[in-house]
Amino acid sequence: MKKSLVLLTLFSAMSLASIAQTQMIAHRGAWKNTKVPQNSLASLQEAVKLNAWGSEFDVHITKDDVLVVNHDNDFYGLDIATSTYDELLTKKHPNGESIPTAEAYLKEGLKHKGTKLIFELKTNKLGTERTLKSAELSVALVKKLKADKAVEYIAFSYDACVKLRALDKSAMVHYLTGDKTPKEIKDAKLSGIDYHLSIYKKNPTWIKDAKDLKLKTNVWTVNKEDDMRYFIENKIDYISTDEPEALNSLLGK
């Protein structure tokens, strides 16, 4: 009986240790179940309330070189890349918020020391030059705010990832597209892979391969419980989700 109890306790501890390795990132903040706008300051505040390890947000550059936070290329019908910041201020989120600047978002995030700010640099529709310009402005902003330790960068543009790395050799920079092997990411001196769940399922060794190379691993966007369990069992470092409450429940938080 004692032996069985010891084994059961050991198994439970091992299971909890496995689960503890995975952390939750609120994708575009915590918005879906809180009914606040994606990428708003309110969605960041809700992510903090859920004790999210990180809150992801998307950053675009305006026509007049202002970094703003929004997922889509347009903000309620106004094209961000070809609009000025003042023009974007003519529109509001349903909760009354204006489009946040990246500076305002970072300042709000810095008030909450326990939540990482996962800074997605969006690929600019006007071309690589504008995307790289936004990378330069982003690193300068993070340094100005002394937010280096709070921020991790992600981007679909490989050129942007390489640029971010060149601008700040100590920054955490993760690649999103999924067309590079862990070895290629390591050779580029990036920090990790942040791939869609389908990429990992097509390449089932990549989580282990990345870990062996001391790269971080994140998966997006995981909203189904079965998928959450799959990636927890495979000991991925981070899961980005639109269902942070459900993932917290699985992680025992």
C-alpha positions, 0 to 999 in steps of 0.5 A, a space after each residue: 500500500 505504501 509503495 503504491 502511494 509513493 508511486 502515485 505521489 511520484 507520478 503526480 509530481 512528474 505530471 505537474 512538473 511536465 505541466 509547469 514547463 508550459 506557460 500561457 500567452 494571451 493572444 491579442 490580450 484577453 478579449 474573447 471571453 471578456 468582451 473587450 476589443 482585441 489589442 486594446 489596453 483593456 485586453 492587456 489589463 484583462 490578460 494581467 488579471 488572468 496572470 498570463 505569462 505574456 500578452 501578445 500584441 500587433 504593431 504597425 507603422 503609420 504613414 507618419 511613422 507612428 507605431 500603433 497596436 492593431 491586428 488587421 491592416 486597417 482600423 475600422 476601415 482606415 488603412 494603417 500603412 497609408 493613414 496618419 496617426 491623427 486620421 486613425 484617431 477619428 475612429 474608436 474601439 467599441 469600448 471608447 478607446 482610441 487605437 493605442 500607440 505602441 508606446 502607450 501599450 508598453 507603458 501600460 504593460 510596464 505597470 504589471 511586472 509579472 506579464 511579458 509583452 510579446 511584441 509582434 512586428 507586422 509586415 508592412 503592405 508597402 514593402 520590406 523598407 517600411 517593415 525594417 523602418 518599423 523594426 528600427 523604431 520599435 527597438 528604439 522605443 523599447 530602449 527609450 522606455 527601458 522595457 528590454 527585459 519585459 519585451 520579446 519580439 515576434 515577426 513573420 518577416 524573416 528580414 525583420 527578425 534578422 534586423 531586430 537581432 542586429 539592432 539588439 543582440 540581447 533581445 529575445 526574437 522569435 520567428 513566426 512563419 514556419 518555413 525555417 528549421 530549428 537549426 536554421 533559426 539557431 544559425 541566424 542567432 534568433 531566440 526561438 520558433 513560434 509556429 502555427 500548430 499545424 507546422 509542429 504536427 507536420 514536423 513532430 520532432 521540431 519541439 525537441 530539436 529546438 529544445 536540444 538547440 536551446 531555442 524557445 518554443 511557442 505555438 499559436 493559436 491553440 483554442 481547442 482543449 485536445 490541442 492544448 493537451 497535445 502541446 502540454 504533453 509535448 512540453 512546449 514552452 509557451 501556448 498562445 491562445 484566444 481561450 486563456 481561461 481554458 488553458 489556465 484551467 488545464 495548467 492548474 492555474 
